[in-house]
Amino acid sequence: MHVAEKKKGKFQHSSFLAGGATTAAGRLVAHDGVLEAIWPYNGHYHPTEENFMEFISFLEEHHVDLTNGK
């Protein structure tokens, strides 16, 4: 899993994989290690609902607390 702050003109979400294939993509908000929101919006990769649900399953399997997430 790769997460970084978007820096317009310097670092984009596609920079991680140089535009290559990925299982899921989107946006998230976290503060002090607590996941507050997550959604599959992404203009480059166009993730499907199935991709998003696979990602949610990945988070659950890795014991990420989703109770406060929107």
Gaussian input, Z-matrix of N, CA and C with variables (Angstrom, degrees):
# hf/3-21g

backbone

0 1
 N
 C     1     B1
 C     2     B2     1     A1
 N     3     B3     2     A2     1     D1
 C     4     B4     3     A3     2     D2
 C     5     B5     4     A4     3     D3
 N     6     B6     5     A5     4     D4
 C     7     B7     6     A6     5     D5
 C     8     B8     7     A7     6     D6
 N     9     B9     8     A8     7     D7
 C    10    B10     9     A9     8     D8
 C    11    B11    10    A10     9     D9
 N    12    B12    11    A11    10    D10
 C    13    B13    12    A12    11    D11
 C    14    B14    13    A13    12    D12
 N    15    B15    14    A14    13    D13
 C    16    B16    15    A15    14    D14
 C    17    B17    16    A16    15    D15
 N    18    B18    17    A17    16    D16
 C    19    B19    18    A18    17    D17
 C    20    B20    19    A19    18    D18
 N    21    B21    20    A20    19    D19
 C    22    B22    21    A21    20    D20
 C    23    B23    22    A22    21    D21
 N    24    B24    23    A23    22    D22
 C    25    B25    24    A24    23    D23
 C    26    B26    25    A25    24    D24
 N    27    B27    26    A26    25    D25
 C    28    B28    27    A27    26    D26
 C    29    B29    28    A28    27    D27
 N    30    B30    29    A29    28    D28
 C    31    B31    30    A30    29    D29
 C    32    B32    31    A31    30    D30
 N    33    B33    32    A32    31    D31
 C    34    B34    33    A33    32    D32
 C    35    B35    34    A34    33    D33
 N    36    B36    35    A35    34    D34
 C    37    B37    36    A36    35    D35
 C    38    B38    37    A37    36    D36
 N    39    B39    38    A38    37    D37
 C    40    B40    39    A39    38    D38
 C    41    B41    40    A40    39    D39
 N    42    B42    41    A41    40    D40
 C    43    B43    42    A42    41    D41
 C    44    B44    43    A43    42    D42
 N    45    B45    44    A44    43    D43
 C    46    B46    45    A45    44    D44
 C    47    B47    46    A46    45    D45
 N    48    B48    47    A47    46    D46
 C    49    B49    48    A48    47    D47
 C    50    B50    49    A49    48    D48
 N    51    B51    50    A50    49    D49
 C    52    B52    51    A51    50    D50
 C    53    B53    52    A52    51    D51
 N    54    B54    53    A53    52    D52
 C    55    B55    54    A54    53    D53
 C    56    B56    55    A55    54    D54
 N    57    B57    56    A56    55    D55
 C    58    B58    57    A57    56    D56
 C    59    B59    58    A58    57    D57
 N    60    B60    59    A59    58    D58
 C    61    B61    60    A60    59    D59
 C    62    B62    61    A61    60    D60
 N    63    B63    62    A62    61    D61
 C    64    B64    63    A63    62    D62
 C    65    B65    64    A64    63    D63
 N    66    B66    65    A65    64    D64
 C    67    B67    66    A66    65    D65
 C    68    B68    67    A67    66    D66
 N    69    B69    68    A68    67    D67
 C    70    B70    69    A69    68    D68
 C    71    B71    70    A70    69    D69
 N    72    B72    71    A71    70    D70
 C    73    B73    72    A72    71    D71
 C    74    B74    73    A73    72    D72
 N    75    B75    74    A74    73    D73
 C    76    B76    75    A75    74    D74
 C    77    B77    76    A76    75    D75
 N    78    B78    77    A77    76    D76
 C    79    B79    78    A78    77    D77
 C    80    B80    79    A79    78    D78
 N    81    B81    80    A80    79    D79
 C    82    B82    81    A81    80    D80
 C    83    B83    82    A82    81    D81
 N    84    B84    83    A83    82    D82
 C    85    B85    84    A84    83    D83
 C    86    B86    85    A85    84    D84
 N    87    B87    86    A86    85    D85
 C    88    B88    87    A87    86    D86
 C    89    B89    88    A88    87    D87
 N    90    B90    89    A89    88    D88
 C    91    B91    90    A90    89    D89
 C    92    B92    91    A91    90    D90
 N    93    B93    92    A92    91    D91
 C    94    B94    93    A93    92    D92
 C    95    B95    94    A94    93    D93
 N    96    B96    95    A95    94    D94
 C    97    B97    96    A96    95    D95
 C    98    B98    97    A97    96    D96
 N    99    B99    98    A98    97    D97
 C   100   B100    99    A99    98    D98
 C   101   B101   100   A100    99    D99
 N   102   B102   101   A101   100   D100
 C   103   B103   102   A102   101   D101
 C   104   B104   103   A103   102   D102
 N   105   B105   104   A104   103   D103
 C   106   B106   105   A105   104   D104
 C   107   B107   106   A106   105   D105
 N   108   B108   107   A107   106   D106
 C   109   B109   108   A108   107   D107
 C   110   B110   109   A109   108   D108
 N   111   B111   110   A110   109   D109
 C   112   B112   111   A111   110   D110
 C   113   B113   112   A112   111   D111
 N   114   B114   113   A113   112   D112
 C   115   B115   114   A114   113   D113
 C   116   B116   115   A115   114   D114
 N   117   B117   116   A116   115   D115
 C   118   B118   117   A117   116   D116
 C   119   B119   118   A118   117   D117
 N   120   B120   119   A119   118   D118
 C   121   B121   120   A120   119   D119
 C   122   B122   121   A121   120   D120
 N   123   B123   122   A122   121   D121
 C   124   B124   123   A123   122   D122
 C   125   B125   124   A124   123   D123
 N   126   B126   125   A125   124   D124
 C   127   B127   126   A126   125   D125
 C   128   B128   127   A127   126   D126
 N   129   B129   128   A128   127   D127
 C   130   B130   129   A129   128   D128
 C   131   B131   130   A130   129   D129
 N   132   B132   131   A131   130   D130
 C   133   B133   132   A132   131   D131
 C   134   B134   133   A133   132   D132
 N   135   B135   134   A134   133   D133
 C   136   B136   135   A135   134   D134
 C   137   B137   136   A136   135   D135
 N   138   B138   137   A137   136   D136
 C   139   B139   138   A138   137   D137
 C   140   B140   139   A139   138   D138
 N   141   B141   140   A140   139   D139
 C   142   B142   141   A141   140   D140
 C   143   B143   142   A142   141   D141
 N   144   B144   143   A143   142   D142
 C   145   B145   144   A144   143   D143
 C   146   B146   145   A145   144   D144
 N   147   B147   146   A146   145   D145
 C   148   B148   147   A147   146   D146
 C   149   B149   148   A148   147   D147
 N   150   B150   149   A149   148   D148
 C   151   B151   150   A150   149   D149
 C   152   B152   151   A151   150   D150
 N   153   B153   152   A152   151   D151
 C   154   B154   153   A153   152   D152
 C   155   B155   154   A154   153   D153
 N   156   B156   155   A155   154   D154
 C   157   B157   156   A156   155   D155
 C   158   B158   157   A157   156   D156
 N   159   B159   158   A158   157   D157
 C   160   B160   159   A159   158   D158
 C   161   B161   160   A160   159   D159
 N   162   B162   161   A161   160   D160
 C   163   B163   162   A162   161   D161
 C   164   B164   163   A163   162   D162
 N   165   B165   164   A164   163   D163
 C   166   B166   165   A165   164   D164
 C   167   B167   166   A166   165   D165
 N   168   B168   167   A167   166   D166
 C   169   B169   168   A168   167   D167
 C   170   B170   169   A169   168   D168
 N   171   B171   170   A170   169   D169
 C   172   B172   171   A171   170   D170
 C   173   B173   172   A172   171   D171
 N   174   B174   173   A173   172   D172
 C   175   B175   174   A174   173   D173
 C   176   B176   175   A175   174   D174
 N   177   B177   176   A176   175   D175
 C   178   B178   177   A177   176   D176
 C   179   B179   178   A178   177   D177
 N   180   B180   179   A179   178   D178
 C   181   B181   180   A180   179   D179
 C   182   B182   181   A181   180   D180
 N   183   B183   182   A182   181   D181
 C   184   B184   183   A183   182   D182
 C   185   B185   184   A184   183   D183
 N   186   B186   185   A185   184   D184
 C   187   B187   186   A186   185   D185
 C   188   B188   187   A187   186   D186
 N   189   B189   188   A188   187   D187
 C   190   B190   189   A189   188   D188
 C   191   B191   190   A190   189   D189
 N   192   B192   191   A191   190   D190
 C   193   B193   192   A192   191   D191
 C   194   B194   193   A193   192   D192
 N   195   B195   194   A194   193   D193
 C   196   B196   195   A195   194   D194
 C   197   B197   196   A196   195   D195
 N   198   B198   197   A197   196   D196
 C   199   B199   198   A198   197   D197
 C   200   B200   199   A199   198   D198
 N   201   B201   200   A200   199   D199
 C   202   B202   201   A201   200   D200
 C   203   B203   202   A202   201   D201
 N   204   B204   203   A203   202   D202
 C   205   B205   204   A204   203   D203
 C   206   B206   205   A205   204   D204
 N   207   B207   206   A206   205   D205
 C   208   B208   207   A207   206   D206
 C   209   B209   208   A208   207   D207

   B1=1.4389
   B2=1.5189
   B3=1.3226
   B4=1.4567
   B5=1.5219
   B6=1.3151
   B7=1.4601
   B8=1.5252
   B9=1.3221
   B10=1.4597
   B11=1.5143
   B12=1.3007
   B13=1.4584
   B14=1.5176
   B15=1.3130
   B16=1.4596
   B17=1.5221
   B18=1.3198
   B19=1.4591
   B20=1.5228
   B21=1.3224
   B22=1.4573
   B23=1.5283
   B24=1.3301
   B25=1.4547
   B26=1.5145
   B27=1.3539
   B28=1.4616
   B29=1.5235
   B30=1.3284
   B31=1.4618
   B32=1.5144
   B33=1.3172
   B34=1.4514
   B35=1.5223
   B36=1.3212
   B37=1.4624
   B38=1.5247
   B39=1.3168
   B40=1.4646
   B41=1.5273
   B42=1.3384
   B43=1.4595
   B44=1.5246
   B45=1.3314
   B46=1.4629
   B47=1.5209
   B48=1.3099
   B49=1.4635
   B50=1.5248
   B51=1.3102
   B52=1.4668
   B53=1.5265
   B54=1.3305
   B55=1.4623
   B56=1.5141
   B57=1.3481
   B58=1.4685
   B59=1.5170
   B60=1.3189
   B61=1.4681
   B62=1.5301
   B63=1.3264
   B64=1.4593
   B65=1.5260
   B66=1.3132
   B67=1.4644
   B68=1.5193
   B69=1.3335
   B70=1.4576
   B71=1.5273
   B72=1.3129
   B73=1.4565
   B74=1.5221
   B75=1.3132
   B76=1.4529
   B77=1.5020
   B78=1.3130
   B79=1.4639
   B80=1.5198
   B81=1.3193
   B82=1.4577
   B83=1.5107
   B84=1.3225
   B85=1.4556
   B86=1.5222
   B87=1.3223
   B88=1.4653
   B89=1.5299
   B90=1.3120
   B91=1.4613
   B92=1.5128
   B93=1.3217
   B94=1.4708
   B95=1.5265
   B96=1.3348
   B97=1.4565
   B98=1.5164
   B99=1.3402
   B100=1.4618
   B101=1.5298
   B102=1.3233
   B103=1.4520
   B104=1.5183
   B105=1.3330
   B106=1.4617
   B107=1.5224
   B108=1.3170
   B109=1.4619
   B110=1.5240
   B111=1.3085
   B112=1.4614
   B113=1.5184
   B114=1.3165
   B115=1.4538
   B116=1.5274
   B117=1.3337
   B118=1.4604
   B119=1.5199
   B120=1.3330
   B121=1.4620
   B122=1.5239
   B123=1.3162
   B124=1.4458
   B125=1.5213
   B126=1.3010
   B127=1.4533
   B128=1.5139
   B129=1.3281
   B130=1.4636
   B131=1.5266
   B132=1.3204
   B133=1.4606
   B134=1.5310
   B135=1.3213
   B136=1.4676
   B137=1.5325
   B138=1.3366
   B139=1.4622
   B140=1.5287
   B141=1.3172
   B142=1.4598
   B143=1.5248
   B144=1.3305
   B145=1.4636
   B146=1.5283
   B147=1.3330
   B148=1.4684
   B149=1.5282
   B150=1.3454
   B151=1.4658
   B152=1.5278
   B153=1.3341
   B154=1.4588
   B155=1.5261
   B156=1.3264
   B157=1.4641
   B158=1.5287
   B159=1.3260
   B160=1.4754
   B161=1.5247
   B162=1.3305
   B163=1.4513
   B164=1.5245
   B165=1.3195
   B166=1.4662
   B167=1.5315
   B168=1.3213
   B169=1.4678
   B170=1.5222
   B171=1.3294
   B172=1.4654
   B173=1.5266
   B174=1.3316
   B175=1.4619
   B176=1.5244
   B177=1.3284
   B178=1.4686
   B179=1.5267
   B180=1.3236
   B181=1.4702
   B182=1.5285
   B183=1.3301
   B184=1.4507
   B185=1.5386
   B186=1.3310
   B187=1.4709
   B188=1.5286
   B189=1.3244
   B190=1.4612
   B191=1.5269
   B192=1.3230
   B193=1.4638
   B194=1.5185
   B195=1.3162
   B196=1.4657
   B197=1.5270
   B198=1.3218
   B199=1.4659
   B200=1.5234
   B201=1.3270
   B202=1.4609
   B203=1.5191
   B204=1.3262
   B205=1.4607
   B206=1.5178
   B207=1.3106
   B208=1.4683
   B209=1.5063
   A1=107.62
   A2=116.62
   A3=122.97
   A4=109.07
   A5=116.08
   A6=121.09
   A7=107.68
   A8=116.42
   A9=120.67
   A10=109.39
   A11=115.62
   A12=120.77
   A13=108.75
   A14=115.81
   A15=120.80
   A16=109.17
   A17=115.89
   A18=121.64
   A19=106.79
   A20=115.39
   A21=121.88
   A22=111.23
   A23=114.21
   A24=120.52
   A25=114.63
   A26=117.42
   A27=120.35
   A28=112.40
   A29=116.58
   A30=120.26
   A31=108.93
   A32=116.03
   A33=122.48
   A34=108.83
   A35=116.46
   A36=120.25
   A37=111.74
   A38=117.65
   A39=120.27
   A40=112.11
   A41=117.69
   A42=120.99
   A43=111.98
   A44=117.90
   A45=121.04
   A46=111.95
   A47=116.71
   A48=121.77
   A49=112.04
   A50=116.88
   A51=122.10
   A52=111.16
   A53=116.99
   A54=121.57
   A55=114.00
   A56=117.72
   A57=121.84
   A58=112.74
   A59=115.47
   A60=122.66
   A61=111.61
   A62=114.56
   A63=121.51
   A64=109.08
   A65=116.96
   A66=121.30
   A67=111.39
   A68=117.04
   A69=121.17
   A70=108.88
   A71=115.67
   A72=121.14
   A73=107.92
   A74=116.25
   A75=119.59
   A76=111.09
   A77=115.06
   A78=121.56
   A79=109.27
   A80=115.32
   A81=119.77
   A82=109.33
   A83=114.80
   A84=122.55
   A85=106.74
   A86=115.66
   A87=121.06
   A88=108.40
   A89=115.71
   A90=121.68
   A91=108.11
   A92=116.27
   A93=122.36
   A94=111.58
   A95=116.63
   A96=121.14
   A97=115.20
   A98=117.46
   A99=121.22
   A100=108.73
   A101=116.11
   A102=121.68
   A103=108.92
   A104=116.65
   A105=120.93
   A106=112.68
   A107=118.05
   A108=120.67
   A109=109.04
   A110=115.07
   A111=120.62
   A112=108.03
   A113=116.64
   A114=119.86
   A115=109.45
   A116=116.80
   A117=121.53
   A118=115.17
   A119=118.08
   A120=119.16
   A121=110.50
   A122=116.31
   A123=121.55
   A124=108.36
   A125=118.23
   A126=121.32
   A127=115.16
   A128=117.65
   A129=120.97
   A130=112.51
   A131=117.03
   A132=120.96
   A133=114.38
   A134=119.27
   A135=123.16
   A136=112.34
   A137=118.16
   A138=120.38
   A139=111.57
   A140=115.19
   A141=120.74
   A142=109.43
   A143=116.32
   A144=120.20
   A145=109.73
   A146=116.55
   A147=120.85
   A148=110.53
   A149=117.84
   A150=121.06
   A151=110.60
   A152=115.55
   A153=120.38
   A154=110.83
   A155=117.06
   A156=120.45
   A157=111.01
   A158=117.91
   A159=120.87
   A160=110.02
   A161=116.32
   A162=120.39
   A163=111.27
   A164=117.20
   A165=121.09
   A166=109.25
   A167=117.62
   A168=121.31
   A169=110.77
   A170=116.75
   A171=121.33
   A172=110.23
   A173=116.55
   A174=120.23
   A175=111.17
   A176=116.58
   A177=120.54
   A178=111.16
   A179=117.27
   A180=121.55
   A181=111.52
   A182=116.63
   A183=121.13
   A184=112.16
   A185=114.10
   A186=122.83
   A187=113.57
   A188=116.56
   A189=120.17
   A190=107.69
   A191=115.77
   A192=121.26
   A193=109.70
   A194=116.35
   A195=122.30
   A196=112.69
   A197=117.92
   A198=120.77
   A199=112.75
   A200=118.96
   A201=121.37
   A202=112.99
   A203=116.39
   A204=120.65
   A205=112.58
   A206=115.00
   A207=121.19
   A208=108.55
   D1=131.47
   D2=178.25
   D3=-118.66
   D4=130.03
   D5=179.40
   D6=-137.36
   D7=134.70
   D8=176.45
   D9=-156.79
   D10=158.34
   D11=175.19
   D12=-75.76
   D13=133.99
   D14=178.01
   D15=-70.57
   D16=130.60
   D17=176.69
   D18=-123.97
   D19=99.44
   D20=-173.74
   D21=-51.15
   D22=126.71
   D23=178.55
   D24=83.88
   D25=-9.13
   D26=-178.20
   D27=-122.15
   D28=-48.40
   D29=-176.96
   D30=-140.79
   D31=121.46
   D32=179.85
   D33=-117.44
   D34=165.80
   D35=178.03
   D36=-58.23
   D37=-34.34
   D38=-178.92
   D39=-75.08
   D40=-9.64
   D41=178.96
   D42=-64.48
   D43=-30.71
   D44=-179.47
   D45=-56.37
   D46=-46.33
   D47=-173.53
   D48=-115.92
   D49=15.43
   D50=-179.73
   D51=52.79
   D52=36.99
   D53=178.68
   D54=81.30
   D55=4.53
   D56=-178.78
   D57=-73.96
   D58=179.99
   D59=-176.89
   D60=-64.36
   D61=148.77
   D62=177.25
   D63=-146.59
   D64=157.89
   D65=179.27
   D66=-78.70
   D67=-39.32
   D68=-177.86
   D69=-152.27
   D70=158.42
   D71=177.62
   D72=-152.57
   D73=155.57
   D74=178.75
   D75=167.62
   D76=-155.57
   D77=-179.06
   D78=-126.72
   D79=152.42
   D80=174.09
   D81=-146.51
   D82=158.62
   D83=176.01
   D84=-125.59
   D85=127.93
   D86=177.44
   D87=-140.82
   D88=142.65
   D89=175.82
   D90=-132.91
   D91=130.36
   D92=179.11
   D93=52.11
   D94=38.95
   D95=176.87
   D96=80.02
   D97=5.12
   D98=-179.37
   D99=-106.01
   D100=122.37
   D101=177.91
   D102=-72.75
   D103=120.68
   D104=-177.31
   D105=-105.07
   D106=-31.26
   D107=-179.28
   D108=-157.08
   D109=149.42
   D110=177.39
   D111=-151.72
   D112=136.77
   D113=176.96
   D114=-150.93
   D115=154.65
   D116=-172.92
   D117=-84.78
   D118=11.09
   D119=-178.79
   D120=-61.77
   D121=128.75
   D122=177.40
   D123=-162.57
   D124=126.18
   D125=-176.44
   D126=-83.71
   D127=-19.34
   D128=-175.91
   D129=-93.94
   D130=-50.05
   D131=-172.86
   D132=-87.58
   D133=-20.87
   D134=-179.24
   D135=51.54
   D136=60.03
   D137=179.88
   D138=-65.90
   D139=148.07
   D140=177.75
   D141=-89.67
   D142=169.89
   D143=175.37
   D144=-61.19
   D145=-37.49
   D146=177.68
   D147=-61.51
   D148=-42.20
   D149=176.74
   D150=-59.28
   D151=-43.69
   D152=-179.14
   D153=-63.62
   D154=-43.85
   D155=-179.75
   D156=-66.29
   D157=-34.46
   D158=174.86
   D159=-62.97
   D160=-39.17
   D161=178.69
   D162=-67.00
   D163=-42.55
   D164=176.91
   D165=-59.93
   D166=-42.34
   D167=177.31
   D168=-61.85
   D169=-40.93
   D170=177.31
   D171=-58.86
   D172=-46.08
   D173=179.60
   D174=-61.81
   D175=-44.41
   D176=179.51
   D177=-62.79
   D178=-42.65
   D179=179.38
   D180=-62.80
   D181=-26.30
   D182=179.57
   D183=-101.21
   D184=20.38
   D185=171.63
   D186=60.26
   D187=35.70
   D188=173.56
   D189=-81.07
   D190=126.83
   D191=-179.90
   D192=-73.68
   D193=113.08
   D194=-178.79
   D195=-102.00
   D196=5.60
   D197=-174.25
   D198=-64.81
   D199=-30.51
   D200=179.92
   D201=-94.26
   D202=-3.84
   D203=-177.06
   D204=-76.85
   D205=149.95
   D206=177.70
   D207=-108.25

